[in-house]
Amino acid sequence: MEMTNAGPSFAKEYQGLEYVSGPLLHLKGGRRFKYASMLEILLPNGEIRNGQVLELEGDLAVVQVLESTAGIDVVSTRVRLLEDEARVPVGEEMIGRVLDGRGRPRDGLSTVRAAEHRGVYGAPINPVARIKPANSIETGVTAIDAFNTLVRGQKLPIFSGAGLPANELAAQIVANARVPGSDEPFVVVFAAMGLTQREASYFLNRFKLDGSLSKTVCFLNLASDPTVERLLTPRCALTVAEYLAFECDYHVLVILTDMTSYCEALREIGAAREEIPGRRGYPGYMYTDLASLYERAGMVHGCKGSVTQIPILSMPEDDITHPIPDLTGYITEGQIVLSRALFQDGIEPPIDVLPSLSRLMNNGIGEGKTREDHRQLVNQLYAAYAQGRDVRRLSAIVGEDSLSQLDRLYLKFADEFERDYIGQGNQARTLTQSLDSGWRLLQPFPQRELTRIDKKLISRYFSVIMKDGSTTPFFDPRA
């Protein structure tokens, strides 16, 4: 049934709700609308809510309500078309603002003055138009910058677990991330899904305290917000990131947390739509859905900016084979793994460098980019730490007194590597400081043990490393 709105927009209003199922409405006359159209839902009491066309089934449109469905009357509730797709304001004026999951102000300030409004679903980057990533972004975290270097245009997820300090690590990266050795504009787009009030307060207080809010666009979807809004939050954030990168020439770092909350919302909506579930109840199309988000990272020919992603997810029961980390690992270019054992030993951030990996690291390091010794030094530190962990397990069986002098050296190295090198706390380090500290950790070893570093590099760097423990740079990559 069709009605005419007497309001100023004169948009047509429609009746004909079939039934309500959870957050979904089933509406007759679905052919009137397009997929992803935004609707206004007009309740009998005059209240207006928003919805989005999720699916078209013959003459029925399945509409997901972006607020509560309480009070929606099947007989007298009306709908009208608002937009042909979900849109979000974009523009440089959004930097420094705190928004909700749909891009509306949450900081009590005025409406965002947008350069334009863009559809949140974006468009896949043409593979032919992509540029091969070749330069790094510095996060201030040694375990990432030195061992798993983040390259511009990369998607590098963080795998966490319940109770591990993923939020603290995310805030630390937001505060310290930068484009090293360059004055090119840089901005962080931070999108959080399913936050408790305590978590939201933590992030906002940290951002204000360390001054990082001024270089951040912040999207916050709270646990009390509608579940379906979580499906829009990362898309809104990525749309803003793409505009800043490809229209305003910013290097943009997008942090998405927690993708597990996003996937739980995907499963909940799928159950409401009575879809056939896949692994552990998640929809079978979850791989495609996640790929539509992750593949929006990259660099494009003809554009100076870049979009780099750090998705953060919680592994249920610390299970890295769970569908969410499993599918994420297939799509992305590596992973940063947080260790519960390291966290219990007081190591923060508790990043386990052995299972962590950045597949694009070699593209962004080396002479002229970071330092000529970067790759070989890291390989040696990896090898020494792995051997130190093996010796630690042996020591638990035979006792430390039964170890050789060299084994004790590796055991001490593993302890210092975790406690002082990886466990940097909230202190930010430049890459130069991280590499210098790595050389100092290797100083006690005889040269014959440093089999993964060229002898010329050993001679060059050992001869100039400061003996007093300072972190004065001794190599300028621009020289």
C-alpha positions in Angstrom: 0.0 0.0 0.0 1.4 3.4 -1.1 1.0 6.7 0.7 2.3 10.2 0.1 4.3 11.9 2.8 2.9 15.4 3.7 6.4 16.5 4.9 8.8 18.7 3.1 10.6 15.9 1.3 7.3 14.5 -0.2 8.9 11.1 -0.3 6.5 8.2 -0.8 5.6 6.2 2.3 4.7 2.5 2.2 2.8 0.1 4.4 2.8 -3.7 4.2 5.0 -5.2 6.9 4.6 -8.9 6.9 6.3 -9.7 10.2 9.2 -8.9 12.5 12.0 -11.4 13.3 14.6 -10.2 15.7 16.3 -7.1 14.2 14.7 -7.8 10.8 11.5 -6.6 9.2 9.9 -8.4 6.2 8.3 -5.8 3.9 6.0 -6.4 1.0 6.7 -4.6 -2.3 10.4 -5.3 -2.1 10.9 -4.5 -5.8 10.5 -0.8 -5.0 13.9 -0.8 -3.3 17.5 -1.6 -4.2 19.8 -3.8 -2.2 21.5 -1.8 0.7 19.0 1.1 0.4 18.5 3.1 3.6 14.9 3.4 4.9 13.2 5.4 7.5 10.8 3.4 9.7 7.9 5.5 10.9 6.2 4.2 14.1 2.6 5.0 15.0 3.8 7.2 17.9 5.7 9.5 15.5 9.2 8.0 16.3 11.5 7.5 13.4 14.1 4.7 13.2 16.5 3.7 10.4 16.8 0.5 8.5 18.7 -1.0 5.6 17.6 -3.4 2.9 19.6 -6.5 3.6 18.0 -8.9 1.1 15.4 -9.0 -1.7 13.4 -12.2 -1.8 10.9 -12.0 -4.7 8.3 -9.4 -3.6 9.7 -9.2 0.0 12.4 -6.9 1.2 14.3 -8.0 4.3 15.2 -4.8 6.3 17.6 -4.8 9.2 16.6 -2.2 11.8 19.6 -0.1 13.0 17.9 0.5 16.4 15.6 -1.5 18.6 12.5 -3.1 17.0 10.4 -2.6 20.2 7.1 -0.8 19.4 7.0 -1.6 15.7 3.4 -2.4 14.8 3.0 -4.6 11.7 -0.3 -3.0 10.8 0.4 0.8 11.1 4.1 1.1 10.8 5.2 2.8 7.5 8.5 3.1 5.7 10.0 5.5 3.2 13.2 5.5 1.1 15.9 7.7 2.6 19.0 6.9 0.4 19.8 4.4 -2.3 22.7 3.0 0.0 24.3 3.6 3.4 26.5 6.7 3.3 29.0 8.3 5.7 30.3 11.8 5.7 34.0 12.1 4.6 36.5 14.9 4.7 39.6 16.2 6.6 37.3 17.9 9.1 36.6 14.4 10.6 40.2 14.2 11.9 40.0 14.6 15.7 36.4 13.7 15.9 34.7 10.9 17.9 31.8 9.3 16.1 29.4 6.4 16.6 29.4 3.3 14.4 27.5 5.1 11.6 29.6 8.3 11.5 27.4 10.5 13.7 29.0 12.7 16.4 29.5 11.0 19.8 31.8 13.7 21.2 29.0 16.3 21.9 30.3 18.6 19.1 28.4 19.8 16.1 27.6 17.8 13.0 30.6 16.9 10.9 31.1 19.4 8.1 31.7 16.8 5.3 33.3 17.4 2.0 30.8 14.9 0.6 28.8 11.7 1.6 30.1 8.4 0.2 28.6 4.9 0.1 30.2 2.7 2.8 30.6 -0.4 0.6 33.3 1.2 -1.5 34.7 -0.6 -4.5 37.4 -3.2 -4.8 40.8 -1.9 -5.8 41.6 -3.0 -9.4 44.6 -5.4 -9.0 46.2 -3.7 -12.1 46.0 -0.4 -10.3 47.7 -1.6 -7.2 51.2 -0.5 -6.3 53.5 -3.1 -4.7 54.1 -2.0 -1.1 57.6 -0.8 -0.5 57.9 1.4 2.5 57.1 0.9 6.2 55.0 2.5 8.9 56.6 2.7 12.3 54.4 1.7 15.3 56.9 2.3 18.2 56.6 -1.4 19.1 59.9 -3.3 18.8 58.2 -6.7 18.2 56.4 -5.2 15.2 58.9 -2.7 13.8 62.0 -4.8 14.0 60.6 -8.4 13.6 57.3 -8.0 11.7 57.6 -4.7 9.9 54.3 -3.1 8.9 54.5 -2.0 5.3 52.3 0.7 3.8 49.3 -0.8 2.1 49.6 -4.1 4.1 46.9 -5.8 6.2 48.6 -7.2 9.3 46.2 -8.6 12.0 46.8 -9.0 15.7 45.6 -12.3 17.2 44.7 -11.9 20.9 42.8 -13.8 23.5 40.4 -13.1 26.3 42.1 -11.0 29.0 45.2 -10.2 27.0 46.1 -6.5 26.6 45.1 -6.0 23.0 43.3 -2.7 23.8 46.5 -1.4 25.4 48.6 -2.4 22.4 46.0 -0.8 20.1 46.2 2.5 22.1 50.0 2.4 22.1 50.1 2.0 18.3 47.6 4.9 17.8 49.8 7.1 20.0 53.1 6.3 18.4 52.5 5.3 14.8 54.2 7.5 12.2 55.7 7.5 8.7 59.5 7.4 9.5 61.9 9.8 7.8 59.1 11.7 6.0 56.9 14.8 6.4 54.0 13.2 4.4 50.7 13.6 6.1 49.7 10.7 8.3 46.4 9.9 10.2 44.9 7.0 12.1 41.3 5.8 11.6 40.3 3.8 14.7 37.1 1.7 14.6 36.0 -0.3 17.7 33.1 -2.6 17.7 31.1 -4.0 20.7 32.9 -2.0 23.3 31.8 -1.8 26.9 31.5 1.6 28.5 34.7 0.9 30.4 36.6 0.1 27.3 35.3 3.1 25.4 36.3 5.4 28.4 39.8 3.8 28.4 40.4 4.5 24.7 39.1 8.1 24.9 41.1 8.9 28.0 44.3 7.4 26.5 43.8 9.3 23.2 43.3 12.6 25.0 46.1 12.0 27.5 48.8 11.2 24.9 47.5 13.8 22.4 46.8 11.2 19.7 43.1 12.2 19.2 44.2 15.2 17.2 45.5 12.8 14.4 42.7 10.2 14.7 39.3 9.7 13.3 37.5 7.6 16.0 34.5 5.4 15.4 33.1 3.8 18.5 30.3 1.2 18.4 29.3 0.2 22.0 27.9 -3.1 23.2 24.6 -1.3 24.0 24.3 -0.1 20.4 22.3 -2.1 17.9 24.1 -5.3 16.8 23.6 -4.6 13.2 25.4 -1.3 13.5 28.6 -3.3 14.0 28.4 -4.5 10.4 28.5 -0.8 9.2 31.2 0.4 11.6 34.3 -1.0 9.8 32.8 0.0 6.4 32.3 3.6 7.5 35.8 3.7 8.8 37.3 2.3 5.6 35.3 4.7 3.5 36.7 7.7 5.4 40.2 6.1 5.2 39.9 5.7 1.4 38.9 9.3 1.0 41.7 10.7 3.1 44.2 8.4 1.3 43.2 8.7 -2.3 41.7 12.2 -2.4 43.8 14.0 0.3 47.1 12.1 0.0 47.3 10.9 3.6 49.0 7.7 4.7 46.2 6.2 6.7 46.5 3.4 9.3 43.2 1.8 10.0 42.9 -0.1 13.3 39.8 -2.4 13.5 39.0 -3.9 16.9 37.5 -6.3 17.7 36.8 -8.3 14.5 35.4 -11.1 16.7 32.6 -8.8 17.7 32.0 -8.0 14.1 31.8 -11.8 13.2 29.5 -12.4 16.2 27.1 -9.8 14.8 27.4 -11.4 11.4 26.4 -14.8 12.9 23.5 -13.2 14.9 22.1 -11.6 11.8 22.5 -14.8 9.8 20.5 -16.7 12.5 17.8 -14.1 12.4 17.6 -14.6 8.6 17.4 -18.4 9.2 20.5 -19.0 7.0 22.1 -22.4 7.0 25.1 -22.0 9.3 28.7 -22.9 8.5 31.6 -23.7 10.8 30.7 -23.1 14.5 27.5 -21.4 13.4 29.1 -18.6 11.4 27.7 -17.9 8.0 29.3 -19.7 5.0 30.0 -16.4 3.3 32.1 -15.0 6.3 35.3 -15.5 4.3 33.9 -13.3 1.4 32.6 -10.8 3.9 35.9 -10.4 5.7 37.7 -10.2 2.4 35.5 -7.3 1.3 36.9 -5.4 4.4 40.5 -6.5 4.4 41.0 -6.1 0.6 40.3 -2.4 0.9 43.9 -1.9 2.1 46.5 -0.9 -0.5 48.2 1.7 -2.6 47.0 2.9 -6.0 48.8 4.2 -9.1 48.5 8.0 -9.3 47.7 8.5 -5.6 50.3 9.5 -3.0 48.4 8.1 -0.1 47.9 4.6 1.2 45.5 2.6 3.4 47.2 0.1 5.8 45.1 -2.1 8.1 45.7 -3.6 11.6 42.6 -5.7 12.4 42.6 -7.0 15.9 40.6 -10.1 16.9 40.1 -12.2 20.0 40.6 -15.9 19.5 37.9 -17.9 21.4 39.7 -20.2 23.9 43.0 -19.0 22.4 42.3 -21.3 19.4 44.2 -20.1 16.4 42.3 -22.6 14.2 39.0 -21.0 15.1 37.1 -19.8 11.9 37.7 -16.1 12.6 41.6 -16.2 12.9 41.7 -19.0 10.4 39.9 -17.1 7.7 41.6 -13.9 8.6 45.0 -15.5 8.2 44.1 -16.7 4.7 43.2 -13.2 3.6 45.8 -11.1 5.3 49.6 -10.9 5.0 50.8 -12.3 8.2 49.8 -12.1 11.9 51.0 -10.7 15.2 50.3 -13.2 18.0 49.9 -12.3 21.6 51.1 -14.9 24.1 49.2 -15.8 27.3 52.4 -17.3 28.8 54.4 -14.1 28.2 51.5 -12.0 29.7 51.5 -14.2 32.8 55.2 -13.6 33.2 54.6 -9.8 33.2 55.9 -9.2 29.6 54.0 -6.3 27.9 53.2 -6.2 25.1 53.2 -10.0 25.2 54.0 -10.5 21.5 55.4 -13.9 20.7 57.7 -13.2 17.8 58.2 -16.8 16.8 54.7 -17.6 15.4 54.3 -13.9 14.3 54.9 -13.1 10.7 54.8 -10.2 8.3 54.8 -11.5 4.7 55.6 -8.2 3.2 58.3 -7.2 5.6 61.2 -7.8 3.1 59.5 -5.2 0.7 59.9 -2.4 3.3 63.2 -3.0 4.9 66.9 -2.8 4.0 69.4 -0.2 3.0 67.7 3.1 2.0 64.5 2.1 3.7 65.3 1.1 7.2 68.9 -0.1 7.7 71.3 -2.4 5.9 71.6 -4.7 8.9 67.9 -5.0 9.6 67.1 -8.4 8.0 70.3 -10.2 9.1 70.2 -8.8 12.6 66.6 -10.0 13.0 67.4 -13.4 11.7 70.1 -13.8 14.2 67.9 -12.6 17.1 65.2 -15.1 16.0 67.7 -17.9 15.9 69.2 -17.1 19.3 65.8 -16.7 20.9 64.5 -20.0 19.5 67.6 -21.8 20.8 67.2 -20.0 24.2 63.6 -21.3 24.5 64.8 -24.8 23.6 67.5 -24.6 26.3 64.8 -23.3 28.8 62.8 -26.5 28.2 65.9 -28.6 28.6 66.8 -26.8 31.8 63.4 -27.6 33.3 64.2 -31.3 32.8 67.9 -31.6 33.7 68.4 -28.5 35.8 70.5 -25.4 35.0 73.6 -26.8 36.6 73.8 -29.4 33.9 73.9 -26.9 31.1 77.1 -25.9 29.3 78.4 -22.4 29.5 77.1 -21.6 26.0 73.7 -23.0 26.9 73.6 -20.7 29.9 74.4 -17.8 27.6 71.4 -18.7 25.4 69.2 -19.1 28.4 70.1 -15.7 29.8 69.6 -14.2 26.3 66.1 -15.6 26.1 65.2 -14.1 29.5 66.6 -10.7 28.6 65.1 -10.8 25.2 61.6 -11.2 26.6 62.0 -9.0 29.7 63.9 -6.0 28.3 63.6 -6.2 24.5 60.1 -7.4 23.8 58.7 -6.2 27.1 59.1 -2.5 26.5 55.8 -1.6 28.3 54.3 1.7 27.2 57.7 3.2 26.2 57.9 4.0 22.5 61.0 3.1 20.6 62.2 4.2 17.2 63.3 1.5 14.8 66.9 2.7 15.3 66.6 2.2 19.0 65.2 -1.3 18.5 68.0 -2.4 16.2 70.7 -0.9 18.4 69.3 -2.7 21.4 69.3 -6.0 19.4 73.0 -5.6 18.7 73.7 -5.0 22.4 71.8 -8.2 23.3 74.1 -10.1 21.0 77.3 -8.7 22.4 78.0 -11.5 25.0 78.0 -14.2 22.2 81.3 -15.2 20.6 81.5 -14.2 16.9 81.4 -17.8 15.8 77.8 -18.0 17.1 76.6 -15.1 14.9 76.2 -17.3 11.8 73.4 -15.4 10.2 75.1 -12.0 10.0 77.7 -11.0 7.4 81.2 -10.6 9.0 81.4 -7.1 7.5 78.2 -6.0 9.3 79.4 -7.6 12.5 82.7 -5.7 12.4 81.0 -2.4 11.4 78.2 -2.4 14.0 80.0 -3.9 16.9 82.7 -1.4 16.6 80.3 1.6 16.9 77.6 0.4 19.3 77.6 2.5 22.5 78.8 0.6 25.5 77.0 2.7 28.0 73.5 1.5 26.9 72.5 4.7 25.2 70.3 4.6 22.1 72.1 7.3 20.1 71.7 6.5 16.4 74.9 5.5 14.8 73.6 5.0 11.3 71.6 7.4 9.2 69.6 5.6 6.5 69.4 8.8 4.5 73.1 9.3 4.4 
